[in-house]
């Protein structure tokens, strides 16, 4: 007898089931199918977690690049292909532990509050987790935030984001994604 997620007490509408179904990997999927699956997952996360923005970033050559973005469209925030310096990003601060992965109200968190003035939009509730490949390399982050603090924040949302980041890493690895070096190697010309 084959057991499925519904036999373990999950309902078909459960967010974890929805995400898992969208992220099921097959070896022959194309990049466009992967991109579509990730976009569907981000939209589902944004809707179900009550966030205004959800994105998947990649760390490339000292920058954070936005690879997938789902927003409510209410305010301009970030867009696919946009980038900024990694060291100045909230993502890097989460990865290296300078910023919490789950922040109920960014204005009340001393570290986050100090960063809010650098943004052209507000952040209320903020959740972020690294996307870690099997090799231990960090591909980037999966993040979401609301413009205002959520009325009824749920710390379990971090677990949902972490699970989704793990599934995203599996999908990326199935596509053969490798992380770029943090810095370009220093090359010098030598005369013979």
C-alpha positions in Angstrom: 0.0 0.0 0.0 1.4 3.4 -1.0 1.2 6.1 1.6 0.7 9.7 0.5 0.7 13.1 2.4 -3.0 12.9 3.0 -2.6 9.7 5.0 -0.2 11.6 7.3 -2.9 14.1 8.3 -2.3 16.8 5.7 -5.4 18.2 3.9 -5.2 18.7 0.1 -5.4 22.5 0.7 -2.5 22.5 3.2 0.2 24.9 2.1 3.0 22.3 2.5 1.2 19.9 0.2 0.6 22.7 -2.4 4.2 23.7 -2.3 5.5 20.1 -2.5 3.2 19.3 -5.5 4.4 22.5 -7.3 8.1 21.7 -6.7 8.1 18.0 -7.6 11.2 17.5 -9.7 11.7 15.5 -12.8 15.0 15.1 -14.6 13.7 16.3 -17.9 12.1 19.6 -16.9 13.2 22.7 -18.8 14.3 25.9 -17.3 11.0 27.6 -18.2 9.0 24.9 -16.3 11.3 25.3 -13.3 10.9 29.1 -13.4 7.1 28.7 -13.7 7.0 26.3 -10.7 9.0 28.7 -8.6 6.8 31.6 -9.6 3.7 29.6 -8.7 5.2 28.7 -5.3 6.1 32.3 -4.6 2.6 33.5 -5.5 1.1 30.8 -3.3 3.4 31.7 -0.4 2.6 35.4 -0.8 -1.1 34.8 -0.7 -1.2 32.2 2.0 1.3 34.0 4.3 -0.3 37.3 3.8 2.8 39.0 2.6 3.2 41.8 0.0 6.5 40.7 -1.5 8.1 37.3 -1.9 11.4 36.7 -3.8 14.1 34.3 -4.5 17.6 35.8 -4.8 20.9 34.5 -6.0 24.3 35.6 -4.7 26.6 36.4 -7.7 30.0 38.1 -7.6 29.3 40.1 -4.5 25.7 41.1 -5.5 22.3 39.9 -4.6 20.3 39.4 -7.8 16.5 39.0 -7.7 15.7 35.9 -9.8 12.0 35.5 -9.0 9.7 38.1 -7.5 6.0 38.0 -6.7 4.4 41.2 -5.4 0.9 42.5 -4.7 1.8 45.4 -7.1 0.5 47.9 -4.5 3.9 49.7 -4.3 7.1 49.6 -6.3 9.6 47.5 -4.5 12.0 45.1 -6.4 11.9 43.5 -9.8 13.3 40.4 -11.5 16.9 41.1 -12.6 17.4 43.9 -10.1 20.5 43.7 -7.9 22.4 45.4 -5.1 25.5 44.9 -3.1 25.3 41.7 -1.2 27.1 43.0 1.9 24.5 45.8 2.2 21.5 43.5 1.8 19.2 42.2 4.4 19.7 38.7 2.9 23.5 38.7 3.7 22.8 39.9 7.2 20.3 37.0 7.7 22.8 34.5 6.2 25.6 35.5 8.5 23.4 35.9 11.6 23.4 39.7 12.0 19.7 39.8 11.4 17.0 37.4 12.6 15.3 35.1 10.1 11.9 36.0 11.5 11.1 39.6 12.4 7.5 40.3 13.6 7.9 44.1 13.3 11.0 45.5 11.7 10.5 48.9 13.4 10.8 47.2 16.8 13.9 45.2 16.0 17.0 47.4 16.6 19.1 45.9 13.8 16.3 46.0 11.2 15.1 49.4 12.3 18.5 50.8 11.5 18.3 49.4 8.0 14.8 50.7 7.1 16.0 54.2 6.3 18.1 52.8 3.4 14.9 51.5 1.6 12.4 53.3 -0.7 9.6 51.1 0.8 8.6 50.0 4.2 9.0 46.6 5.8 6.8 45.4 8.6 7.0 41.6 9.1 10.1 40.1 7.4 11.0 36.4 7.0 14.1 35.1 5.3 16.1 31.9 4.9 19.1 30.8 2.9 18.8 28.5 -0.1 21.6 26.0 0.6 22.7 23.5 -2.0 23.8 20.0 -1.2 27.4 21.0 -1.4 26.8 23.5 1.5 27.1 26.5 -0.8 24.5 29.2 -0.4 22.7 29.9 -3.7 20.9 32.9 -2.3 17.8 33.4 -0.1 14.1 33.0 -0.1 12.5 36.0 1.5 9.1 37.6 2.1 7.9 40.7 3.8 4.8 42.8 4.4 4.7 46.6 4.2 3.1 46.8 7.7 3.6 44.4 10.6 1.1 41.5 10.4 -1.8 41.6 12.9 -1.4 38.0 13.7 2.1 36.9 12.9 2.8 33.2 12.8 6.4 32.0 13.7 5.6 28.7 11.9 5.8 30.7 8.6 9.6 30.5 8.9 9.4 26.7 8.9 7.2 26.9 5.7 9.8 29.2 4.1 12.7 26.9 5.2 11.0 23.8 3.7 10.3 25.7 0.5 14.0 26.8 0.3 15.1 23.2 0.6 12.7 22.2 -2.2 14.0 25.1 -4.3 17.6 24.0 -3.7 16.7 20.5 -4.9 15.0 21.9 -8.0 18.0 24.2 -8.8 20.4 21.3 -8.4 18.3 19.2 -10.7 18.8 21.9 -13.3 22.6 21.9 -12.7 22.8 25.3 -11.1 26.1 26.1 -9.5 26.9 29.1 -7.3 29.2 31.7 -8.7 32.4 32.4 -6.9 32.0 35.2 -4.2 34.7 37.1 -6.0 36.3 36.8 -9.4 39.7 35.2 -9.1 42.7 37.5 -9.2 44.6 36.9 -12.4 47.9 38.3 -13.2 49.9 38.2 -16.4 53.4 36.8 -16.2 56.1 37.2 -18.7 58.2 34.3 -19.7 
